[in-house]
Amino acid sequence: MRNGARKNARGASGAVDVALYTTVSVDAVISDHPEVDWEQLRAVEKGRHSPLAPLRPEPAPA
């Protein structure tokens, strides 16, 4: 399976596309981003604002 592959799923409001990722690619996010406080992130309760929200992606190289 390639990262980001799509799978159709059935949600409460109908069919939705869900991105699928391998466990290896998800685990790599943690080591690729040591600046993130992962324990704080995991403790965010449902409906609360994510501490990642103010982060902006770096611009793509030209």
C-alpha atoms as one frame of an Amber mdcrd trajectory, in Angstrom:
protein
   0.000   0.000   0.000   1.366   3.400  -0.862   1.112   6.224   1.639  -1.946
   8.393   1.240  -3.858   5.795  -0.753  -7.593   6.393  -0.597 -10.262   4.028
   0.596 -13.992   4.625   0.489 -15.666   4.402   3.879 -19.206   4.931   5.037
 -19.710   7.761   7.509 -22.850   9.062   9.196 -23.416  11.486   6.322 -22.607
   9.023   3.544 -19.497   7.833   1.702 -16.206   9.549   2.510 -12.632   9.124
   1.285 -10.126   8.181   3.980  -6.353   8.467   3.498  -4.486   5.272   4.416
  -0.918   5.293   5.714   1.457   2.524   6.715   2.474   2.163  10.354   6.089
   2.848   9.366   5.194   6.173   7.749   3.123   7.248  10.761   5.911   6.256
  13.186   8.401   8.271  11.100   6.442  11.475  11.756   7.488  11.371  15.417
  11.208  11.097  14.715  10.983  13.609  11.852   9.498  16.281  14.151  11.368
  16.436  17.469  10.104  20.018  17.963   6.612  18.689  18.711   5.644  17.821
  22.293   3.959  14.514  21.416   2.766  13.831  24.969   1.001  17.208  25.050
  -0.475  16.516  21.631  -1.783  13.100  22.675  -3.422  14.662  25.746  -5.611
  17.043  23.722  -9.225  16.185  24.404 -11.854  15.748  21.716 -13.158  19.086
  20.498 -10.176  21.051  21.850  -7.884  23.188  19.694  -4.745  21.347  18.548
  -1.395  22.780  19.661  -0.228  22.108  16.088  -2.706  24.604  14.638  -0.358
  27.626  14.794   2.429  25.760  12.983   2.807  26.598   9.339   4.309  24.228
   6.778   7.643  25.286   5.380   7.430  26.644   1.830   8.401  24.183  -0.858
  11.865  24.777  -2.348  11.726  26.655  -5.656
